[in-house]
Amino acid sequence: MDTFEGKAAVITGGASGMGRAMADRFGAAGARIMIADVEGPAMDAAVAEMNDAGVDAVGVLTDVSSEQDMDELAEAAFSRFGQVNVVCNNAGVGAGGLMHTLTTADWQWVLGVNLWGVIHGLRVFLPHLMEHGDGHIVNTGSVAGHTSYPNIGPYSATKHAVVTISETLYHELQESGSTVGVSVLCPGLVTTNIINSERNRPEILRSPIIPPDPTAEDEERMQMMMAIYEDAVKPPEVAELVFNAVLDNQFYIWTDYVYAPAIMQRHEDIQLGRNPSFRGQLIDEDQTAKGPPQAG
């Protein structure tokens, strides 16, 4: 794709965070925008702000884990735009906990949004994009799709799945000679609302287990995490990387190098057939490592 001017983009999870930043960046480049989000007020506010800025934007209330909602999103997009060019399967939630404490509801919620949201997005939009050929798909994965830190099992499982789905799709598009592009966004920590994901958790999928009161150590760790998030990569920076990746037909989109050593070590463990190397938790990595790792 060589321009966004006059093109149409559908972005799930587009009311805030990285999705909103993508909507703003694509809209500034002349694209028409459809924001899909489960948070109605935030979605309406985002659309109003974009319209005020001169962007042709509209919102569709969507639960990406719902097959019917995603069918209706596609119908709304085709009805409004005729042709959709860019699809960002970006909606995501985060949840943690030790494996032995997780409930079925915990798994269903995270897999429903992070994995089934991408699957539904591909199902409803990919045939359309392949038919007209002028399109690009961006699936939001994570560095957690290349690592296996403790306490985020469901999240990591979904992101590993998104990475391999995206890689498989890339090979299939190449094999068929399609002109449709695909990218997988693999951010590290980004200043978004994902750490407050519980605000959008459906009542039916609430965990029946009442968590214990946080210890002093838990509260200290949370304060440290919040401080790290405040200093993390900002959504507009991610959106700029995504924008350029679509124009350049770039597959992997990395936001920083903080987790490159962990990813390299995991690959080395696999190659050498040794047990996984323990590195602590995701936020324990050196958050100041902004440059590529040095060989040697």
RAKAHU-V522095 format. One record per backbone hydrogen bond with DSSP energy under -0.5 kcal/mol. NH is the residue of the N-H (numbers start at 0). CO is the residue of the C=O. E is the energy in kcal/mol with one decimal. If there is no record, write none. Layout:
BEGIN
<<NH	CO	E> <NH	CO	E>>
END
This chain:
BEGIN
<<5	29	-2.2> <6	3	-2.2> <8	31	-3.0> <9	85	-2.8> <10	33	-2.6> <11	87	-2.4> <12	35	-2.0> <13	10	-0.7> <13	35	-1.5> <15	12	-0.6> <18	15	-0.8> <19	15	-1.4> <20	16	-2.0> <21	17	-2.5> <22	18	-2.3> <23	19	-2.6> <24	20	-2.5> <25	21	-3.1> <26	22	-2.5> <27	23	-2.2> <28	24	-0.9> <28	25	-0.5> <29	26	-1.7> <30	25	-2.2> <31	6	-3.3> <32	55	-2.8> <33	8	-2.6> <34	57	-2.8> <35	10	-2.6> <35	33	-0.5> <36	59	-1.2> <39	37	-0.9> <42	38	-2.2> <43	39	-2.9> <44	40	-2.3> <45	41	-2.2> <46	42	-2.5> <47	43	-2.4> <48	44	-2.4> <49	45	-2.2> <50	46	-2.7> <51	47	-2.3> <52	48	-1.1> <53	50	-1.8> <54	49	-2.7> <56	54	-1.3> <57	32	-1.8> <59	34	-2.7> <61	36	-2.2> <63	61	-0.7> <65	62	-2.3> <66	64	-0.5> <69	65	-2.0> <70	66	-2.0> <71	67	-2.5> <72	68	-2.0> <73	69	-2.1> <74	70	-2.2> <75	71	-2.3> <76	72	-2.4> <77	73	-2.8> <78	74	-2.2> <79	75	-2.2> <80	76	-2.9> <81	76	-0.6> <81	77	-1.4> <82	80	-2.2> <84	7	-2.5> <85	7	-2.3> <86	135	-2.2> <87	9	-3.0> <88	86	-0.7> <88	137	-2.0> <89	87	-1.7> <93	193	-0.6> <96	150	-2.2> <100	97	-2.1> <101	97	-0.8> <101	98	-0.9> <106	102	-1.8> <107	103	-2.8> <108	104	-2.4> <109	105	-1.9> <110	106	-2.7> <111	107	-2.1> <112	108	-1.8> <113	109	-2.4> <114	109	-0.5> <114	110	-1.3> <115	110	-2.7> <116	112	-0.5> <118	114	-2.4> <119	115	-3.1> <120	116	-1.8> <121	117	-2.5> <122	118	-2.4> <123	119	-2.4> <124	120	-1.7> <125	121	-2.0> <128	124	-2.3> <129	125	-2.7> <130	126	-1.7> <131	127	-1.7> <132	128	-2.8> <134	132	-1.1> <135	84	-2.7> <136	180	-2.2> <137	86	-2.9> <138	136	-0.5> <138	182	-2.6> <139	88	-2.3> <140	138	-0.9> <140	184	-2.8> <142	186	-2.2> <144	141	-1.7> <145	142	-1.9> <149	279	-0.6> <151	148	-0.8> <152	96	-0.6> <154	94	-0.6> <155	151	-2.9> <156	152	-2.7> <157	153	-2.0> <158	154	-2.1> <159	155	-2.7> <160	156	-1.8> <161	157	-2.3> <162	158	-2.1> <163	159	-2.2> <164	160	-2.6> <165	161	-2.3> <166	162	-2.4> <167	163	-2.5> <168	164	-2.5> <169	165	-2.4> <170	166	-2.2> <171	167	-2.3> <172	168	-2.7> <173	169	-2.3> <174	170	-2.7> <175	171	-1.9> <176	172	-0.8> <176	173	-0.7> <177	172	-1.9> <180	134	-2.3> <182	136	-2.7> <183	250	-2.6> <184	138	-2.5> <185	183	-0.5> <185	252	-3.3> <190	232	-2.7> <191	189	-1.8> <195	192	-2.1> <196	193	-1.5> <198	195	-1.8> <199	196	-2.4> <200	197	-1.5> <204	201	-1.4> <205	202	-1.6> <209	207	-0.5> <210	208	-0.7> <218	214	-2.4> <219	215	-2.1> <220	216	-2.3> <221	217	-2.3> <222	218	-2.2> <223	219	-2.0> <224	220	-2.5> <225	221	-2.6> <226	222	-2.0> <227	223	-2.1> <228	224	-2.6> <229	225	-2.1> <230	226	-1.0> <231	228	-1.3> <232	188	-1.3> <236	233	-1.1> <237	233	-1.4> <238	234	-2.7> <239	235	-1.9> <240	236	-1.6> <241	237	-2.4> <242	238	-2.8> <243	239	-2.3> <244	240	-2.1> <245	241	-2.3> <246	242	-1.9> <247	243	-2.3> <248	244	-0.7> <248	245	-0.7> <249	244	-2.6> <252	183	-2.1> <253	251	-0.5> <254	185	-0.7> <259	256	-1.2> <260	256	-0.5> <262	258	-2.1> <263	259	-2.7> <264	260	-2.5> <265	261	-2.1> <266	262	-2.2> <267	263	-2.1> <268	264	-2.5> <269	265	-2.2> <270	266	-2.6> <271	267	-2.5> <272	268	-0.8> <272	269	-0.7> <273	268	-1.9> <278	279	-0.5> <283	280	-1.9> <284	281	-1.0> <286	284	-0.8> <288	285	-1.6> <289	287	-1.8>>
END
